[in-house]
Amino acid sequence: MYIVIGSGRCAYEILSFLCIDNTPYLSTGPRPIYSFSDSYQTIEQLSSVSNICDYTFLVAIGNPLIRRREHQRFIDYGYKPGIYVHYSACVYSDLKPGSIVYPLAVVMPGCDLGQSLILNVSSYIGHDVSTGDFVSLNPGARIAGSAHLSHNILLGMNSSIRENISITSDIIVGMGSAVVKSLTSPGIYVGVPARPLLK
């Protein structure tokens, strides 16, 4: 059984996939709440649920830095991260704790994936890809074979990563962007080919 932690649509989507009436929902937004059997309480009252130790948690937050913070907070509370894979996804590599795989996502063989990975609808990870922790692929994002992504990376909708390149930590790749060479500096990259976003 899962506790789903989130502050918006990502968490609601995961709850709809789970289709379990008694899945708690914790919000990390301005008014922290969680739902348990359609009741809402403050996050501090989580301990009042008698069988809470039977649950594992999923942090359904797209922003990798916020997801990292909440993931660590619940580990510090003593909870264990779970793994959720939608039945229509095709996953041929091992997933680490905290990972969430949406409908129609594909992970090819030979990958070494970090913890708390989010693969949104129809995202794709090619063969022999390696990722760090807290990587998010929005709908339709693609990573070609043998690419290496570090930690805290967000790939926008329909973005693509060329094969055999590396991406450093703390990167956002904008929607529809194409990364055709390695990215060595943190920042936001947009366009075809992807270039740093100028402020």
C-alpha positions as CSV (number, residue, x, y, z in Angstrom):
1,M,0.0,0.0,0.0
2,Y,1.2,3.5,-0.8
3,I,1.3,7.0,0.6
4,V,1.3,9.4,-2.3
5,I,3.0,12.7,-1.6
6,G,2.5,15.7,-3.8
7,S,1.1,19.2,-4.3
8,G,-0.8,19.0,-7.5
9,R,-1.8,17.1,-10.6
10,C,1.1,14.6,-10.6
11,A,-0.1,13.2,-7.3
12,Y,-3.7,13.1,-8.4
13,E,-2.7,11.2,-11.6
14,I,-0.9,8.6,-9.5
15,L,-3.9,8.2,-7.2
16,S,-6.1,7.7,-10.2
17,F,-3.7,5.0,-11.5
18,L,-3.7,3.2,-8.1
19,C,-7.5,3.1,-7.9
20,I,-7.3,2.3,-4.2
21,D,-9.8,4.0,-2.0
22,N,-7.6,4.0,1.1
23,T,-4.4,5.5,-0.4
24,P,-3.3,8.5,1.6
25,Y,-2.4,11.7,-0.2
26,L,-0.1,14.2,1.3
27,S,0.2,17.7,-0.1
28,T,3.4,19.6,0.2
29,G,1.7,22.8,-1.0
30,P,0.7,25.8,1.0
31,R,-1.9,23.9,3.0
32,P,-0.4,20.5,3.8
33,I,-3.0,17.8,3.8
34,Y,-3.3,14.2,3.2
35,S,-6.4,12.1,2.4
36,F,-7.1,8.8,3.8
37,S,-10.5,7.2,2.9
38,D,-11.7,10.6,1.7
39,S,-10.9,12.4,5.0
40,Y,-8.5,15.3,5.1
41,Q,-6.1,16.1,8.0
42,T,-2.9,18.1,8.5
43,I,0.3,16.4,7.7
44,E,1.3,16.4,11.3
45,Q,-1.7,14.0,12.0
46,L,-0.2,11.3,9.7
47,S,0.9,9.4,12.8
48,S,-2.7,9.1,13.9
49,V,-3.3,6.4,11.2
50,S,-2.8,3.2,13.1
51,N,-1.5,1.0,10.3
52,I,0.7,3.6,8.6
53,C,3.8,1.4,9.0
54,D,2.3,-0.9,6.4
55,Y,2.6,1.8,3.7
56,T,5.5,2.7,1.4
57,F,5.7,6.2,0.0
58,L,5.8,7.7,-3.5
59,V,6.7,11.3,-4.0
60,A,4.7,12.4,-7.0
61,I,6.3,15.8,-7.6
62,G,7.8,16.6,-11.0
63,N,10.4,19.1,-9.8
64,P,13.5,17.1,-8.9
65,L,14.8,19.3,-6.2
66,I,11.5,19.4,-4.3
67,R,11.1,15.7,-4.9
68,R,14.5,15.1,-3.4
69,R,13.7,17.1,-0.3
70,E,10.4,15.3,0.3
71,H,11.9,11.9,-0.4
72,Q,14.6,12.5,2.2
73,R,12.1,13.8,4.7
74,F,10.0,10.7,4.6
75,I,13.1,8.5,4.8
76,D,14.0,10.5,7.9
77,Y,10.5,9.7,9.3
78,G,11.3,6.0,8.9
79,Y,9.2,5.2,5.9
80,K,10.4,3.2,2.9
81,P,10.0,4.4,-0.7
82,G,8.0,2.2,-3.0
83,I,8.0,1.6,-6.8
84,Y,5.0,2.1,-9.0
85,V,4.8,0.9,-12.6
86,H,1.6,1.2,-14.6
87,Y,0.5,-2.0,-16.2
88,S,0.8,-0.6,-19.7
89,A,4.4,0.4,-19.3
90,C,7.3,-1.8,-20.7
91,V,10.2,-1.8,-18.3
92,Y,13.2,-4.1,-19.1
93,S,15.7,-2.7,-16.6
94,D,15.6,-2.6,-12.8
95,L,14.1,0.3,-11.0
96,K,15.3,1.8,-7.7
97,P,13.0,2.8,-4.8
98,G,10.8,5.9,-5.2
99,S,10.4,5.4,-9.0
100,I,7.1,6.1,-10.7
101,V,6.4,4.8,-14.3
102,Y,3.3,6.2,-16.0
103,P,1.2,4.5,-18.8
104,L,3.0,3.6,-22.1
105,A,6.5,4.5,-20.8
106,V,9.3,2.3,-22.1
107,V,12.6,1.4,-20.5
108,M,14.9,-0.7,-22.6
109,P,17.4,-3.3,-21.3
110,G,20.8,-2.6,-19.8
111,C,19.9,0.6,-18.0
112,D,21.3,1.7,-14.7
113,L,18.7,4.1,-13.3
114,G,18.8,6.2,-10.1
115,Q,16.2,6.4,-7.3
116,S,13.0,8.4,-7.5
117,L,12.8,8.4,-11.3
118,I,9.6,9.7,-12.8
119,L,8.7,8.5,-16.3
120,N,5.6,10.3,-17.5
121,V,3.2,9.1,-20.2
122,S,4.9,7.8,-23.4
123,S,8.4,8.7,-22.3
124,Y,11.3,6.5,-23.5
125,I,14.7,5.4,-22.2
126,G,16.9,3.6,-24.7
127,H,19.3,0.7,-24.0
128,D,22.2,1.1,-21.7
129,V,21.2,4.6,-20.4
130,S,22.4,5.5,-16.9
131,T,20.8,8.2,-14.8
132,G,21.4,9.7,-11.4
133,D,18.8,10.2,-8.8
134,F,15.7,12.4,-9.1
135,V,15.4,12.5,-12.9
136,S,12.0,13.4,-14.4
137,L,10.9,12.8,-18.0
138,N,7.7,14.6,-18.9
139,P,5.3,13.1,-21.5
140,G,6.9,12.1,-24.7
141,A,10.5,12.8,-23.6
142,R,13.1,10.5,-25.1
143,I,16.6,9.5,-24.1
144,A,18.5,7.6,-26.8
145,G,20.8,4.6,-26.0
146,S,24.0,4.8,-23.9
147,A,23.4,8.4,-22.7
148,H,24.4,9.4,-19.2
149,L,22.3,11.8,-17.1
150,S,23.4,12.9,-13.7
151,H,21.1,14.0,-10.8
152,N,18.2,16.5,-10.5
153,I,17.3,16.6,-14.2
154,L,13.9,17.6,-15.7
155,L,13.3,16.8,-19.4
156,G,10.3,18.8,-20.8
157,M,7.5,17.3,-22.9
158,N,8.7,15.9,-26.2
159,S,12.3,16.8,-25.6
160,S,15.0,14.4,-26.8
161,I,18.5,13.4,-25.8
162,R,20.9,12.1,-28.4
163,E,22.8,8.8,-27.8
164,N,26.2,8.6,-26.2
165,I,26.2,12.0,-24.6
166,S,26.4,13.1,-20.9
167,I,24.3,15.7,-19.0
168,T,25.5,17.1,-15.7
169,S,23.3,17.6,-12.6
170,D,20.7,20.4,-12.1
171,I,19.6,20.7,-15.7
172,I,16.2,21.6,-17.2
173,V,15.7,20.8,-20.9
174,G,12.7,22.7,-22.3
175,M,9.7,21.3,-24.1
176,G,10.5,20.1,-27.6
177,S,14.2,20.7,-27.3
178,A,16.8,18.4,-28.8
179,V,20.1,17.9,-26.9
180,V,22.7,16.8,-29.5
181,K,25.9,17.3,-27.4
182,S,26.9,16.9,-23.8
183,L,25.8,19.5,-21.3
184,T,28.5,20.3,-18.7
185,S,27.0,23.3,-16.9
186,P,23.8,23.4,-14.8
187,G,21.0,25.5,-16.2
188,I,18.0,25.7,-18.5
189,Y,18.5,24.6,-22.1
190,V,16.0,25.2,-24.9
191,G,15.7,24.9,-28.7
192,V,16.9,22.7,-31.5
193,P,19.7,22.2,-30.9
194,A,19.4,22.9,-27.2
195,R,21.3,26.0,-26.0
196,P,21.5,27.7,-22.6
197,L,18.5,30.0,-22.0
198,L,19.7,33.6,-21.8
199,K,18.3,35.7,-19.0
